[in-house]
Amino acid sequence: MRWSRVYIEAIGYELPDERVRSTDLEARLAPLYDALRLQPGQLEALTGIRERRFWPQGQRMAPCAAQAARKALAQTAVTPADLGAVIYAGVCRDDLEPATACGVADAIGTSPDAWIFDVSNACLGVLNGMVEIANRIELGQIRAGVVVASESSRHIVEQTLARLLAAPGLDELKACLATLTGGSGAAAVVLSDGSFGNAAAHRLLGGAALSAPRHHELCRWGPPEGLLGERPSVANTDAAAILANGVDLGRHTWERFTQELGWSAETLDRVICHQVGGSHRRSILSSLGLADGKDFSTFPTLGNMGTVALPATAAIAAQAGFLRSGDRVGFLGIGSGLNCLMLGVQW
């Protein structure tokens, strides 16, 4: 998978104001901790996450994603009328229909010629949306497009806390641990054909993708009866199996990725990985032979923001001066299903 004229114009992000510490969640789980004789501090020790953000109760996703899109567009000469595609790629959507992308497009004021639709693929959504837009640009169908996402973890975390207090057991805690790492935020990536005069745009070179759908039941979020079920959503994750099989899939995708771009662990300058937690970070970097110093992480203070995590982290890394002009940068994404997608950027 290669592109010859696709550029990342800008990445924008939006974060909620409310900070929720891991110790705050543990305080609410005091009866469970007492029953299992657990010491406070276990959540951060196991995940590396000190805090995460929550949107206000009842916050809809399209306005947050639209604000991230405005921030991204403000960094470029691309206007909403120039956008040939608006793709919403979050797991959290406002309604079953219409596409949440419609609310975003209306909020930012796009042309009626724009393609407007949602893409859903767990935590890989934004990267998949980037590929969709990149292909349209490469084919000459559009000059520019934006992929946006917004994620909210408040509701599922609240439900998970109630579930753990109703059935305080070690097996329940293991199944719910990953859910408690969830964070909230919004992000937008503007891509173009490079014709907008932005000398600071970043060339999107290509990438590789692999899947292992036999593992699709290892991580699930939704009503027990399916999407149209009437009972509240539940999230269950076999964290150990997800880690082991995810790292294995990541290693094979990395082989395809480096071969496609002619890169290696030594020649690649920086990586931005999906932000899961400390164990995942250590395992994936080690398996790919990447030095710790090549990676930038936000999960300790933002948690796992799902589809938003990787693009927001890239934007924060750029603001911090971690990503420099000319760097070879790998966007390394993985999502439940299992699916893995890696993209190469000449920053």
N, C-alpha and C positions, 0 to 999 in steps of 0.2 A: 504494500500500500504506500504509494508515493504521490506527492503533489508538487507541481512546479511553480504555481503562482497563488499560493494561499498564505495569508498573513494574519497573525493575531494583532489586531489594532490596539486592544486594551482589555483589561479585566477589572470589573467593578465588584464591590461587595458591600453588604449591609449586615450589621450585627445588632441583636437586641441589647437593650440596656441592662436587663436583669441578669445578674450572675448567681449561679447556684453551685455552691461548693459540694464536693463529695462528702465532706463532713456534715453538711446540712441534710443530705439524703440519709446518711448513716444515723443521724439523730432521730429521724422519723422511723428508722428500722430498728430502734433500740430493743423492742420486744423480740425480734428475730435474732439479733446479735446476742441477747441474753440467753435465749433458748439454745443457740448453737455454741455459746461460750466464745464468741468472736470478739477480738479487741478492735476498738475504733481505729480507723486508718487503713483497713483492709482494702477498701474500694480503690483508693489511690495507689496503694502498694501493688495491687494486682493489675491495674490498668495504666498507671502513670498519669491519670487525669485528676487534676486538682479541682477544676471547676468547668462549667459549661454555661451556655446562655439559653434563656427561654424567652420566646415571644410572649406578649400579653395574652391572657386567656381569650380565646375566640378569634385571634388574629387570622385573617385570610392570607393566602400565600401570594396571589397575584400582585397586590400593592407592594409587598416587600421585594418581589422579583423585579417589578417595574422600577423601583427606586435604585436597585443595583444596576439595572440597564441604563438608567439616566446617568449614573456616576461613570459608567464605562464609556458611554457615548460622549460625555463632556470632555473626555481626554482625547477625542479624535475629531476629525473633520467630517465624519459620517453622521448624517442626520437620520431621524426616523423614516423620512421619506425615501432614503437610499436603501433601506433594509429590504432585501428580497425574501427574507425568511425570518420568522420569529418562532423559536422552538422552546417550549417549556419542558424541562427534563427532570423535575423533582419527583421524589417518591410521594411527598405530600402534595395533593392536588385539592383545589377548592370544591370541585363537584365531579361526579361521574361523567357528566357532560354539561356544558360544552368544554372544549379544551381550555385549560387554565391559561394557555398561551393567548387566547382571545382577550382575556382580561388584561394581560400585559400589553398586548398590541394596542388595545383601546386606550390604555393609560398613557402610553408614550406617543401615540398618534402616528401610526404607520400608514403607508399607502395601501389602497385596496388591492394592489398587485401582489402584495406580499403573501408568501406561503405561511400559514399559521397553524401549528399543530403541536401536540404533546408527544414526547418520547419517554418511555418508562423502561428502565433496566436496572433497578436497585441503585447501588452507589455509583454505577458507571454512566448514569444518564447524561451528565454534561459532556463527558468525553464522546459518547455516542452522538450527541447533538452536534458536537464540533465536526465529527466525521461527515454527518449528513450535510452540513453547510459547506464544508471543504469540498465535497464532491460536486455540489451544485456550482460552486465558484470555479472549480477546475474545468467543468463542462461549459462554462461561459453562460450559464443560465441566470446567475445573479452576480452583482458586484460585491454585495456585503450581506451579512446576516448576523443575528445575535441568538445565542443560546442562553437561557436563564433557568434558575432554579431557586426554590426557597424550601427550607425544611424546618419543621417544628417538632421538637421532641417532648414538649410539656405533657401533652395528653397521654402518650404511651408510657412515659415515665410515671405519671400519676397512677395510671392503671396498674403498672407493674408493682409499685409500692403497695397498693391495696392488695394485690394478689399475694405478695410475699407475706404480708401481715395476716392474711386469711389462712394461709397454708405455710407456716414457717418451717421449712425443711431445707436440708443441704442440696437436694436434687433440684428443688425449685430455684434456689439461689444460683446454682450453676447455669440453669436454663435462662435466667433473667439477667445475669451479670452484664452481658454485652449491651442490653437495652439501657441499663443505667448509665452507660457512657455517652448516650446520645446528646448532641448539642443542636442548637438552632442557628440559622443564618440564611443569607441569600447571596447569590453571585450571578454575574453576567459576563459572557465572553463575546466580544465583537470581533468578527473575522471579515476579511476583505480580500480583494484581488490585488491590493497594493497600489491602487490608482487614486488614492485620496491624499497623496503627498505627505504621508507620515514617515519620516526618516527613522523614527524610533520603533516602527512596527517590527514584530518578531516573526520570522519565517517558519511556518508549519511545514515540516519536511515530509513526514510520513509516519508509519507505525506498523503495528502488528497486533492481531487479536487471536485468542484461542478460547475455547469453552470446554466445560466439563459438566454437562447438564445432569449426569447421573448423581450429582451431589445437590440437586435443587431443593431437597427437603432438609438440608442441614441448618438453614436459617429462613424463618418464615415470619411475616408480620401481616396480620389481617384477622378478620372474624373466623372462628373455627369452621363455620359452614361455608366459607368463601366470601368473596367481596360483597355479595348481596345479603349476607347473613345478618340477623337482627341482634346478635349478642355483641358485646364490646370486643374490640380487637385485642389480640394477644400477640406477643413476640417471643419466640423461642429460638435459641441459638445453641448449637453444639459447638462451643467455642474452640475446643481442642481439635475437633475434626475439621472445622472451618480453617483453622490456622494451618494444620498439616497439609490438607488438600489444596488450600489456597496458595501456600508457598510452593508446592509442587507445580501447580498450574502456572504460577508466576515465573518459575525458573524456565519452564518450556517456552513461555511467551517471550521471555527475555532473550532466549536463543534466537527466536525468529526475528525479534525486534533489532537486535544488534547486527544480525546478518543482513537485514533489509537496508539498514542505514550505514552499514560499514563501521559501526561504533564498537566500543568495548568498555568494560568497567574502568579501564585506565584512561581512555580518551574522552569519556563523558564527564563533563565538568560538574553538573548539578543534577539532582533528582528531586522531584516533588511527588511524594507518594500519597495514596489515599490515607487519611488520618484515622486509624483504628485505635491504636494504643501502643504502649511500650513493648509488649511482647511481639506484636506483629512487626513493628519497626525493626527490632533487633533481628528477628528471624528472616525477614525479606532482604535486608541489607546484607546479612551474612551469606545467605544462599546465592545472591547475585554477585558476591565479591566486591561490594561497594563500601568504601570507607565511610564511617559515620559523618565525617566532615562535609561530605557531598550532599547530605540530606538536610532539609529544613522542616521542622515540625511545629504544628500549632495545637496538637491534641491536648497537651497539658492544661491549657487554659480555655480551649474552645470545644473540647470533646470531639466526638465523631459526628460531624454535620452531614453525613451522607453524601449526596451528590454535590453539595456546596463545598465540602472539605478541601478537595484538591484545587479547584480554581481560586478559592479564597486564600488558601495557603500560598499559592503562587504569587498572588497580588501582594500579600503581606511580605513575602520573601523579597519581592522586587523593591518594595518600599524600604525595606531594611538594608538594601544594597547587597543582598546575598546573590541575586541574579544580576549578572553584568553583561553588558553588550558584547556579543560574540560568543557567549557561553553556549556549549551544547547541553541542552536541558532535556531530561526525560520526564514525562508525565506518566507515572506508573499507577494505573488504576485496576481495581478488582472489585467485583460485586457478587453478592449471593446469587446462586444460580447453577454452577459457578461460571462467571465470565471474567476474562482479563483482557485489558486493552492498554497498550503502551504507545504513546505518541512522542515524537522527537521534534524539538523546537530549536532553531538557531536564534538565540536571544539577542 
